[in-house]
Amino acid sequence: MKRNIFDTFLRNCSPEELQQMTEEILSSKIRRILGGQVLFGLISDLTPEEIEEFDAAIRDIRKM
């Protein structure tokens, strides 16, 4: 898990940017990464029809 988080950071920011992040920002970004992994784990088992329904629900939420 640590390696995955670290790799995600390195893909999206430089080591210098990572070192300059406050603990609050770093924690927030880690929570977002972990949340994305949980979401991916949940939707990876969905059928194509269920994915379509999920996408539609997300579109509706974004409109709010």
HELIX and SHEET records of a PDB file:
HELIX    1   1 LYS A    2  ASN A   12  1                                  11    
HELIX    2   2 PRO A   15  GLN A   20  1                                   6    
HELIX    3   3 GLU A   23  ILE A   43  1                                  21    
HELIX    4   4 PRO A   48  LYS A   63  1                                  16    
END                                                                             
